[in-house]
Amino acid sequence: MSPSWVEHAIWWHVYPLGFAGAPVREWDGTSLAEEHRLLKVVEWLDYALELGASGVALGPIFASEGHGYETVDHLRVDERLGTDEDFDTLIDRAHGRGIRVMLDGVFNHVGQSFPRFQSALAGDSDAASWFHLDASGRHRNFEGHDELVALDHSSAAVQDYVVDVMQHWLGRGADGWRLDAAYAVPPEFWATVLPRVRERFPDAYFLGEVIHGDYAQIVQRSSLDSVTQYELWKATWSAIAEQNFFELSHALGRHNEWLDTFVPATFVGNHDVNRIASTISDERHLPHALVTLFTTGGTPMIYYGDEQGFRGVKEERVGGDDDVRPEFPMTREQLDSAGWSTFHLHQELIGLRRRAPWLHTAKTETVELANTAMLYRVHSGDNALHVALNLGDDTVDYRISGEVLVGVASVDGGRTMVPAHGWAVIG
């Protein structure tokens, strides 16, 4: 069971290297710690709080070779971002505002410059036990990326190392871990490591990155608190972009089943996918995705810039992630004025969620359904709301009544009329 504080968690997800404008590819390894780029996150904590977030989920901040996911030292802040003292400042300023901090742990693989891998290549048998090396010295990699050296998770030394790393940063004030590529790690590894970490830090939260599969079974076998809900992410943008709410209805049914076991981490954007404002080309329908995110069960995550309607498309090439991992402006005044309406919509929907904390574990029931129109009831115990969505060119007349809490609709007797391309949450 997740720590109790997670019930109220809403994460602002930041990819620090991009956010702070650190060099990712054209970097010669020279220390840039004196630039203290990690402190830029500190400068935007009040903005995150104003948005309605209660936590900052950081992408990789540890020493790495490039984009952060080829770690070379899990116990040292990347010198492009700053110092351990900058991390301490971030924790202190965040906690002083009641903001939790989650770190990104890359424990499936390491970079080729990882010292023990270099020792293994030099013939150190103890170091070699950390990896999958064949007779010729070739290593197993992660999904065909040779620069990402897969760890041998059956190794007791690797297990001890991950426990030590997790406890080190939790001891310095982190509140939880996002576990990168958790789907590629045997669940038994997490089931061995996480209970040991929880012995010292019972209030820590562990979120696994999982894309496909039986989420509930993975959570149960691994002892993770939660996993990333990629199925609902895909169904949300796809149903809206392709005007096929049947896909979303189906995904919400599966989502209900997983809520019986755990509370998924829900999102409409992250550092690995196209921006939601680019995926849904009709800007009139972007709110429909946000409404779905904030009115369904789960722990919502907002990828930095999505709250301002940032656009960006991921491409399969070197540097293809740059468009979705941009540098954030230095000041609020530098943000595009057109983005603030999306920011305020986030605030409005987060406010609704704050007033109805039961939405964290709420289940969803489809009431009316067509390709371009959907009415669903979200409920938990005696609490319930209706969410009415309309992607079409005509007003949709739904057979419900109540108070319009958010959005625009006309209520007359036992009917609610949602205008073309509109939406509403009905109490």
Protein Blocks (a to p, Z undefined) as FASTA:
>chain_A
ZZfklmmgccddddfklmnopafklcghiacklnommlmmmmmmmmmmmnopabdcdddf
bdcfknopacfbfkbccfklopfklmmmmmmmmmmnopacdddddfkbccfklmklmmmm
nopaklmmmpccdfkopacdeehiaklccddfkbmklmmmmmmmmmmmmmnopabdcdeh
klmpcfklmmmmmmmmmmmmmmbccddddfbdcfklmmmmnopabdcdfklmmmmmmmmm
nopaklmmmmmmmmmmmmmmmccdddfbdfkbccfklmmmblmlmmmmmmmmmmcgcddd
ddehjlnopacdddddehklmmmmcccdfbfklpcfklmmmmmmmmmmmmmmmmmmmlmm
pccddfbdcfkbccddddehjbccdddddfbfbdcdddbedddfbdcdddehjaccddeh
iacddZZ
